[in-house]
Each structure stands twice: as C-alpha cells, then as structure tokens.
Amino acid sequence: MRGYFRLFFVLGVLMLTSCSRERVSHFGRLSEPDATVWAMKRTGNYYCIDSVMFGRQPGVVMKQVQALDRGYQPALSSYCPESPAPSDASDASASVQ
C-alpha cells in the first residue's frame, strides 16, 4: 500500500511541475500558442493555417494550444509558426462537419 502512495505522490508532483514549464517536446519548442490550426477529430491531428490540408477535411478551427490541450498532435511533426494576418480569402471562423 505504501508503494502505491509513493508512486501517486511522485506522479502528482511531476504533473504539477510540468504544467508550469514552457511546452517543449520532440516537435520542438512551442513558440506561438495562439497560432490558428485546423483540427481533425478523425485523425487526431491538426494542420497549420499555411498547410494545403487546412480546411480540406471535416474539422474545426482552434488555437494551437487548445488543440494540444485536447490531445491533437501536429500532423507535420512540428509546431505551427505565427499565424499570418487574416485575409478575405479564408474565413477562420468556419467549421466543416
């Protein structure tokens, strides 16, 4: 019983300390958490706004940090750079179901 308590205590401490650090993973450093992405529930991936796949399949628009918090992974194995300024050609508020 003591072994389980120690295990859960250590895991809890690790979780608390990791939440306060900047997000760094094998995808690199998350420099732009507010970048706009296209998240696809079917695949569990998200695409950056400059990707050819952005908006092509059913999915939703959200911020990169929201996608990561919901369990999505970058489809192209790297975090998105800063989102470009919105243009008239793309409507970032739309979602395809």
N, CA, C and O atoms as a GROMACS GRO file, in nm:
protein
  388
    1MET      N    1   0.082  -0.119   0.000
    1MET     CA    2   0.000   0.000   0.000
    1MET      C    3   0.086   0.125   0.000
    1MET      O    4   0.054   0.222  -0.068
    2ARG      N    5   0.196   0.124   0.075
    2ARG     CA    6   0.284   0.241   0.078
    2ARG      C    7   0.346   0.268  -0.058
    2ARG      O    8   0.367   0.384  -0.095
    3GLY      N    9   0.376   0.163  -0.130
    3GLY     CA   10   0.436   0.177  -0.263
    3GLY      C   11   0.346   0.255  -0.357
    3GLY      O   12   0.392   0.339  -0.434
    4TYR      N   13   0.215   0.226  -0.351
    4TYR     CA   14   0.120   0.297  -0.436
    4TYR      C   15   0.112   0.444  -0.398
    4TYR      O   16   0.106   0.531  -0.484
    5PHE      N   17   0.112   0.471  -0.268
    5PHE     CA   18   0.106   0.609  -0.222
    5PHE      C   19   0.226   0.687  -0.273
    5PHE      O   20   0.211   0.799  -0.322
    6ARG      N   21   0.344   0.630  -0.263
    6ARG     CA   22   0.465   0.697  -0.312
    6ARG      C   23   0.458   0.720  -0.462
    6ARG      O   24   0.494   0.828  -0.511
    7LEU      N   25   0.413   0.620  -0.535
    7LEU     CA   26   0.401   0.632  -0.679
    7LEU      C   27   0.308   0.746  -0.717
    7LEU      O   28   0.344   0.829  -0.801
    8PHE      N   29   0.189   0.752  -0.657
    8PHE     CA   30   0.093   0.856  -0.689
    8PHE      C   31   0.143   0.993  -0.644
    8PHE      O   32   0.117   1.093  -0.711
    9PHE      N   33   0.214   0.999  -0.534
    9PHE     CA   34   0.270   1.125  -0.486
    9PHE      C   35   0.373   1.178  -0.586
    9PHE      O   36   0.370   1.295  -0.623
   10VAL      N   37   0.463   1.090  -0.629
   10VAL     CA   38   0.566   1.131  -0.725
   10VAL      C   39   0.503   1.173  -0.857
   10VAL      O   40   0.543   1.275  -0.914
   11LEU      N   41   0.407   1.097  -0.905
   11LEU     CA   42   0.338   1.134  -1.030
   11LEU      C   43   0.268   1.268  -1.017
   11LEU      O   44   0.271   1.348  -1.111
   12GLY      N   45   0.205   1.293  -0.905
   12GLY     CA   46   0.137   1.421  -0.882
   12GLY      C   47   0.233   1.538  -0.882
   12GLY      O   48   0.205   1.642  -0.941
   13VAL      N   49   0.346   1.521  -0.817
   13VAL     CA   50   0.448   1.627  -0.815
   13VAL      C   51   0.500   1.653  -0.955
   13VAL      O   52   0.517   1.768  -0.995
   14LEU      N   53   0.527   1.547  -1.030
   14LEU     CA   54   0.575   1.563  -1.167
   14LEU      C   55   0.474   1.635  -1.255
   14LEU      O   56   0.511   1.719  -1.337
   15MET      N   57   0.347   1.603  -1.239
   15MET     CA   58   0.244   1.669  -1.317
   15MET      C   59   0.234   1.817  -1.283
   15MET      O   60   0.221   1.901  -1.372
   16LEU      N   61   0.242   1.850  -1.156
   16LEU     CA   62   0.234   1.990  -1.115
   16LEU      C   63   0.352   2.070  -1.166
   16LEU      O   64   0.335   2.184  -1.210
   17THR      N   65   0.470   2.015  -1.160
   17THR     CA   66   0.588   2.089  -1.205
   17THR      C   67   0.593   2.100  -1.357
   17THR      O   68   0.644   2.198  -1.409
   18SER      N   69   0.542   2.001  -1.427
   18SER     CA   70   0.546   2.008  -1.574
   18SER      C   71   0.446   2.108  -1.629
   18SER      O   72   0.466   2.159  -1.739
   19CYS      N   73   0.339   2.136  -1.556
   19CYS     CA   74   0.239   2.232  -1.602
   19CYS      C   75   0.294   2.374  -1.606
   19CYS      O   76   0.249   2.455  -1.686
   20SER      N   77   0.389   2.405  -1.521
   20SER     CA   78   0.439   2.541  -1.513
   20SER      C   79   0.552   2.569  -1.613
   20SER      O   80   0.588   2.684  -1.632
   21ARG      N   81   0.606   2.466  -1.676
   21ARG     CA   82   0.715   2.484  -1.771
   21ARG      C   83   0.663   2.518  -1.910
   21ARG      O   84   0.548   2.490  -1.944
   22GLU      N   85   0.751   2.578  -1.990
   22GLU     CA   86   0.719   2.604  -2.130
   22GLU      C   87   0.708   2.470  -2.201
   22GLU      O   88   0.782   2.377  -2.171
   23ARG      N   89   0.616   2.461  -2.295
   23ARG     CA   90   0.592   2.335  -2.365
   23ARG      C   91   0.705   2.306  -2.463
   23ARG      O   92   0.725   2.379  -2.560
   24VAL      N   93   0.780   2.199  -2.436
   24VAL     CA   94   0.888   2.154  -2.523
   24VAL      C   95   0.872   2.005  -2.542
   24VAL      O   96   0.852   1.932  -2.444
   25SER      N   97   0.880   1.958  -2.664
   25SER     CA   98   0.866   1.815  -2.690
   25SER      C   99   0.952   1.777  -2.809
   25SER      O  100   1.035   1.856  -2.854
   26HIS      N  101   0.933   1.656  -2.859
   26HIS     CA  102   1.009   1.614  -2.976
   26HIS      C  103   0.967   1.690  -3.101
   26HIS      O  104   1.031   1.677  -3.205
   27PHE      N  105   0.858   1.770  -3.093
   27PHE     CA  106   0.817   1.855  -3.204
   27PHE      C  107   0.892   1.988  -3.203
   27PHE      O  108   0.881   2.065  -3.298
   28GLY      N  109   0.968   2.014  -3.098
   28GLY     CA  110   1.039   2.140  -3.086
   28GLY      C  111   0.979   2.225  -2.976
   28GLY      O  112   0.911   2.174  -2.887
   29ARG      N  113   1.004   2.354  -2.982
   29ARG     CA  114   0.955   2.448  -2.882
   29ARG      C  115   0.829   2.516  -2.934
   29ARG      O  116   0.826   2.564  -3.047
   30LEU      N  117   0.726   2.521  -2.850
   30LEU     CA  118   0.601   2.587  -2.887
   30LEU      C  119   0.619   2.737  -2.870
   30LEU      O  120   0.607   2.790  -2.760
   31SER      N  121   0.649   2.806  -2.981
   31SER     CA  122   0.676   2.948  -2.974
   31SER      C  123   0.551   3.032  -2.997
   31SER      O  124   0.547   3.149  -2.957
   32GLU      N  125   0.449   2.976  -3.060
   32GLU     CA  126   0.328   3.052  -3.092
   32GLU      C  127   0.203   2.973  -3.053
   32GLU      O  128   0.143   2.907  -3.138
   33PRO      N  129   0.164   2.978  -2.924
   33PRO     CA  130   0.047   2.900  -2.881
   33PRO      C  131  -0.084   2.948  -2.942
   33PRO      O  132  -0.180   2.872  -2.949
   34ASP      N  133  -0.089   3.075  -2.985
   34ASP     CA  134  -0.215   3.129  -3.040
   34ASP      C  135  -0.226   3.115  -3.191
   34ASP      O  136  -0.314   3.176  -3.251
   35ALA      N  137  -0.139   3.037  -3.253
   35ALA     CA  138  -0.147   3.014  -3.397
   35ALA      C  139  -0.278   2.942  -3.428
   35ALA      O  140  -0.321   2.856  -3.352
   36THR      N  141  -0.340   2.978  -3.538
   36THR     CA  142  -0.465   2.917  -3.580
   36THR      C  143  -0.437   2.783  -3.648
   36THR      O  144  -0.349   2.774  -3.734
   37VAL      N  145  -0.511   2.679  -3.609
   37VAL     CA  146  -0.491   2.545  -3.665
   37VAL      C  147  -0.626   2.485  -3.704
   37VAL      O  148  -0.731   2.529  -3.658
   38TRP      N  149  -0.620   2.382  -3.788
   38TRP     CA  150  -0.737   2.306  -3.831
   38TRP      C  151  -0.726   2.168  -3.769
   38TRP      O  152  -0.639   2.089  -3.808
   39ALA      N  153  -0.811   2.137  -3.673
   39ALA     CA  154  -0.805   2.010  -3.601
   39ALA      C  155  -0.906   1.911  -3.658
   39ALA      O  156  -1.022   1.943  -3.679
   40MET      N  157  -0.857   1.790  -3.685
   40MET     CA  158  -0.941   1.685  -3.741
   40MET      C  159  -0.958   1.574  -3.639
   40MET      O  160  -0.863   1.503  -3.605
   41LYS      N  161  -1.081   1.559  -3.590
   41LYS     CA  162  -1.110   1.461  -3.485
   41LYS      C  163  -1.084   1.318  -3.532
   41LYS      O  164  -1.037   1.235  -3.454
   42ARG      N  165  -1.113   1.290  -3.657
   42ARG     CA  166  -1.098   1.154  -3.710
   42ARG      C  167  -0.954   1.104  -3.702
   42ARG      O  168  -0.931   0.988  -3.671
   43THR      N  169  -0.858   1.193  -3.729
   43THR     CA  170  -0.718   1.152  -3.729
   43THR      C  171  -0.646   1.187  -3.599
   43THR      O  172  -0.544   1.126  -3.567
   44GLY      N  173  -0.698   1.285  -3.524
   44GLY     CA  174  -0.631   1.330  -3.403
   44GLY      C  175  -0.514   1.424  -3.431
   44GLY      O  176  -0.432   1.450  -3.343
   45ASN      N  177  -0.508   1.474  -3.553
   45ASN     CA  178  -0.401   1.566  -3.593
   45ASN      C  179  -0.455   1.706  -3.617
   45ASN      O  180  -0.576   1.726  -3.630
   46TYR      N  181  -0.363   1.802  -3.621
   46TYR     CA  182  -0.401   1.937  -3.663
   46TYR      C  183  -0.302   1.990  -3.764
   46TYR      O  184  -0.186   1.949  -3.768
   47TYR      N  185  -0.351   2.084  -3.847
   47TYR     CA  186  -0.271   2.142  -3.953
   47TYR      C  187  -0.261   2.292  -3.934
   47TYR      O  188  -0.355   2.356  -3.888
   48CYS      N  189  -0.146   2.348  -3.969
   48CYS     CA  190  -0.124   2.492  -3.961
   48CYS      C  191  -0.204   2.563  -4.070
   48CYS      O  192  -0.245   2.501  -4.169
   49ILE      N  193  -0.224   2.692  -4.052
   49ILE     CA  194  -0.306   2.768  -4.145
   49ILE      C  195  -0.244   2.775  -4.285
   49ILE      O  196  -0.316   2.795  -4.383
   50ASP      N  197  -0.112   2.759  -4.295
   50ASP     CA  198  -0.047   2.765  -4.427
   50ASP      C  199  -0.038   2.627  -4.494
   50ASP      O  200   0.021   2.616  -4.602
   51SER      N  201  -0.093   2.524  -4.432
   51SER     CA  202  -0.089   2.389  -4.488
   51SER      C  203  -0.194   2.371  -4.597
   51SER      O  204  -0.301   2.432  -4.592
   52VAL      N  205  -0.162   2.288  -4.695
   52VAL     CA  206  -0.256   2.254  -4.802
   52VAL      C  207  -0.380   2.185  -4.744
   52VAL      O  208  -0.489   2.198  -4.800
   53MET      N  209  -0.364   2.112  -4.634
   53MET     CA  210  -0.476   2.037  -4.575
   53MET      C  211  -0.567   2.122  -4.486
   53MET      O  212  -0.670   2.073  -4.441
   54PHE      N  213  -0.531   2.248  -4.461
   54PHE     CA  214  -0.611   2.334  -4.374
   54PHE      C  215  -0.750   2.352  -4.435
   54PHE      O  216  -0.764   2.409  -4.542
   55GLY      N  217  -0.852   2.302  -4.364
   55GLY     CA  218  -0.991   2.317  -4.407
   55GLY      C  219  -1.038   2.221  -4.513
   55GLY      O  220  -1.151   2.235  -4.560
   56ARG      N  221  -0.958   2.125  -4.553
   56ARG     CA  222  -0.994   2.033  -4.662
   56ARG      C  223  -1.082   1.918  -4.616
   56ARG      O  224  -1.163   1.868  -4.695
   57GLN      N  225  -1.069   1.874  -4.494
   57GLN     CA  226  -1.145   1.762  -4.440
   57GLN      C  227  -1.230   1.811  -4.325
   57GLN      O  228  -1.206   1.921  -4.274
   58PRO      N  229  -1.330   1.734  -4.281
   58PRO     CA  230  -1.410   1.776  -4.166
   58PRO      C  231  -1.323   1.803  -4.044
   58PRO      O  232  -1.235   1.723  -4.011
   59GLY      N  233  -1.347   1.914  -3.979
   59GLY     CA  234  -1.270   1.952  -3.862
   59GLY      C  235  -1.316   2.087  -3.808
   59GLY      O  236  -1.420   2.139  -3.849
   60VAL      N  237  -1.238   2.142  -3.718
   60VAL     CA  238  -1.272   2.270  -3.657
   60VAL      C  239  -1.148   2.357  -3.645
   60VAL      O  240  -1.035   2.308  -3.636
   61VAL      N  241  -1.170   2.488  -3.646
   61VAL     CA  242  -1.063   2.585  -3.627
   61VAL      C  243  -1.048   2.611  -3.478
   61VAL      O  244  -1.148   2.627  -3.406
   62MET      N  245  -0.924   2.614  -3.430
   62MET     CA  246  -0.897   2.648  -3.291
   62MET      C  247  -0.754   2.698  -3.280
   62MET      O  248  -0.679   2.697  -3.377
   63LYS      N  249  -0.718   2.742  -3.163
   63LYS     CA  250  -0.581   2.785  -3.136
   63LYS      C  251  -0.494   2.662  -3.114
   63LYS      O  252  -0.543   2.558  -3.070
   64GLN      N  253  -0.366   2.674  -3.145
   64GLN     CA  254  -0.274   2.561  -3.133
   64GLN      C  255  -0.269   2.506  -2.991
   64GLN      O  256  -0.267   2.385  -2.971
   65VAL      N  257  -0.267   2.593  -2.892
   65VAL     CA  258  -0.260   2.547  -2.753
   65VAL      C  259  -0.387   2.472  -2.714
   65VAL      O  260  -0.381   2.377  -2.636
   66GLN      N  261  -0.503   2.513  -2.767
   66GLN     CA  262  -0.627   2.440  -2.741
   66GLN      C  263  -0.622   2.301  -2.802
   66GLN      O  264  -0.663   2.203  -2.740
   67ALA      N  265  -0.570   2.292  -2.925
   67ALA     CA  266  -0.560   2.162  -2.991
   67ALA      C  267  -0.469   2.068  -2.912
   67ALA      O  268  -0.500   1.950  -2.895
   68LEU      N  269  -0.358   2.120  -2.866
   68LEU     CA  270  -0.265   2.037  -2.787
   68LEU      C  271  -0.328   1.994  -2.655
   68LEU      O  272  -0.313   1.879  -2.614
   69ASP      N  273  -0.399   2.084  -2.589
   69ASP     CA  274  -0.465   2.051  -2.463
   69ASP      C  275  -0.574   1.946  -2.482
   69ASP      O  276  -0.603   1.870  -2.390
   70ARG      N  277  -0.635   1.942  -2.600
   70ARG     CA  278  -0.741   1.844  -2.628
   70ARG      C  279  -0.686   1.713  -2.684
   70ARG      O  280  -0.763   1.623  -2.717
   71GLY      N  281  -0.553   1.703  -2.694
   71GLY     CA  282  -0.492   1.577  -2.735
   71GLY      C  283  -0.455   1.565  -2.881
   71GLY      O  284  -0.407   1.460  -2.923
   72TYR      N  285  -0.476   1.670  -2.960
   72TYR     CA  286  -0.437   1.666  -3.100
   72TYR      C  287  -0.285   1.677  -3.111
   72TYR      O  288  -0.219   1.734  -3.024
   73GLN      N  289  -0.230   1.622  -3.219
   73GLN     CA  290  -0.086   1.626  -3.246
   73GLN      C  291  -0.062   1.698  -3.378
   73GLN      O  292  -0.145   1.692  -3.469
   74PRO      N  293   0.052   1.768  -3.389
   74PRO     CA  294   0.083   1.832  -3.517
   74PRO      C  295   0.099   1.727  -3.628
   74PRO      O  296   0.176   1.633  -3.613
   75ALA      N  297   0.026   1.743  -3.736
   75ALA     CA  298   0.027   1.644  -3.844
   75ALA      C  299   0.161   1.639  -3.915
   75ALA      O  300   0.202   1.533  -3.963
   76LEU      N  301   0.230   1.751  -3.924
   76LEU     CA  302   0.356   1.756  -3.997
   76LEU      C  303   0.477   1.753  -3.904
   76LEU      O  304   0.586   1.794  -3.943
   77SER      N  305   0.458   1.704  -3.784
   77SER     CA  306   0.566   1.682  -3.687
   77SER      C  307   0.641   1.807  -3.644
   77SER      O  308   0.758   1.799  -3.607
   78SER      N  309   0.575   1.920  -3.647
   78SER     CA  310   0.634   2.042  -3.592
   78SER      C  311   0.523   2.139  -3.556
   78SER      O  312   0.417   2.141  -3.619
   79TYR      N  313   0.548   2.220  -3.454
   79TYR     CA  314   0.450   2.319  -3.414
   79TYR      C  315   0.436   2.425  -3.522
   79TYR      O  316   0.527   2.445  -3.603
   80CYS      N  317   0.323   2.492  -3.521
   80CYS     CA  318   0.297   2.596  -3.620
   80CYS      C  319   0.367   2.726  -3.582
   80CYS      O  320   0.376   2.760  -3.464
   81PRO      N  321   0.417   2.798  -3.682
   81PRO     CA  322   0.472   2.931  -3.656
   81PRO      C  323   0.357   3.029  -3.635
   81PRO      O  324   0.240   2.989  -3.635
   82GLU      N  325   0.388   3.152  -3.619
   82GLU     CA  326   0.286   3.255  -3.600
   82GLU      C  327   0.191   3.256  -3.718
   82GLU      O  328   0.233   3.243  -3.833
   83SER      N  329   0.062   3.272  -3.690
   83SER     CA  330  -0.040   3.275  -3.794
   83SER      C  331  -0.027   3.403  -3.875
   83SER      O  332  -0.005   3.510  -3.817
   84PRO      N  333  -0.041   3.395  -4.007
   84PRO     CA  334  -0.039   3.517  -4.087
   84PRO      C  335  -0.164   3.601  -4.062
   84PRO      O  336  -0.262   3.552  -4.006
   85ALA      N  337  -0.159   3.726  -4.101
   85ALA     CA  338  -0.275   3.814  -4.084
   85ALA      C  339  -0.392   3.758  -4.163
   85ALA      O  340  -0.372   3.704  -4.272
   86PRO      N  341  -0.514   3.769  -4.110
   86PRO     CA  342  -0.630   3.716  -4.181
   86PRO      C  343  -0.651   3.784  -4.315
   86PRO      O  344  -0.629   3.905  -4.328
   87SER      N  345  -0.693   3.709  -4.414
   87SER     CA  346  -0.721   3.765  -4.546
   87SER      C  347  -0.867   3.744  -4.580
   87SER      O  348  -0.938   3.672  -4.510
   88ASP      N  349  -0.912   3.808  -4.686
   88ASP     CA  350  -1.052   3.794  -4.728
   88ASP      C  351  -1.081   3.657  -4.786
   88ASP      O  352  -1.196   3.613  -4.787
   89ALA      N  353  -0.976   3.588  -4.834
   89ALA     CA  354  -0.994   3.459  -4.899
   89ALA      C  355  -1.030   3.347  -4.803
   89ALA      O  356  -1.096   3.251  -4.842
   90SER      N  357  -0.987   3.357  -4.677
   90SER     CA  358  -1.016   3.248  -4.583
   90SER      C  359  -1.099   3.300  -4.467
   90SER      O  360  -1.075   3.409  -4.415
   91ASP      N  361  -1.196   3.222  -4.429
   91ASP     CA  362  -1.281   3.256  -4.316
   91ASP      C  363  -1.246   3.163  -4.204
   91ASP      O  364  -1.292   3.049  -4.202
   92ALA      N  365  -1.164   3.208  -4.108
   92ALA     CA  366  -1.114   3.124  -4.000
   92ALA      C  367  -1.220   3.087  -3.897
   92ALA      O  368  -1.196   3.004  -3.810
   93SER      N  369  -1.338   3.149  -3.905
   93SER     CA  370  -1.440   3.119  -3.806
   93SER      C  371  -1.530   3.003  -3.848
   93SER      O  372  -1.616   2.960  -3.771
   94ALA      N  373  -1.512   2.953  -3.969
   94ALA     CA  374  -1.598   2.846  -4.020
   94ALA      C  375  -1.548   2.711  -3.970
   94ALA      O  376  -1.431   2.696  -3.935
   95SER      N  377  -1.639   2.615  -3.967
   95SER     CA  378  -1.600   2.478  -3.938
   95SER      C  379  -1.679   2.386  -4.028
   95SER      O  380  -1.796   2.410  -4.058
   96VAL      N  381  -1.615   2.280  -4.072
   96VAL     CA  382  -1.678   2.183  -4.160
   96VAL      C  383  -1.705   2.059  -4.078
   96VAL      O  384  -1.617   2.012  -4.007
   97GLN      N  385  -1.823   2.007  -4.086
   97GLN     CA  386  -1.859   1.890  -4.007
   97GLN      C  387  -1.870   1.768  -4.093
   97GLN      O  388  -1.899   1.659  -4.043
   0.00000   0.00000   0.00000
